[in-house]
């Protein structure tokens, strides 16, 4: 599974920055304002981040294998 460069870059940004930031923000606001499911939202974002990271890792390994890096 080799991802196109643009999709790879977007998924990497989402996995490394966006999901963690959203989860942390919601959890913090949930504690401050009494919103529901703060921990659950944060953990869901973390799991999605790990899943996307695995897809990115598979794509990187395939790319490196094909290009002998």
Buried (B, 14 or more C-beta within 10 A) or exposed (E): EEBEEEEBEBBBEBBBEBBBEBBBEBBEEBEEEEEEEBEEBBEBBBEBBEEBBEBBEEBBEEBEEEEEE
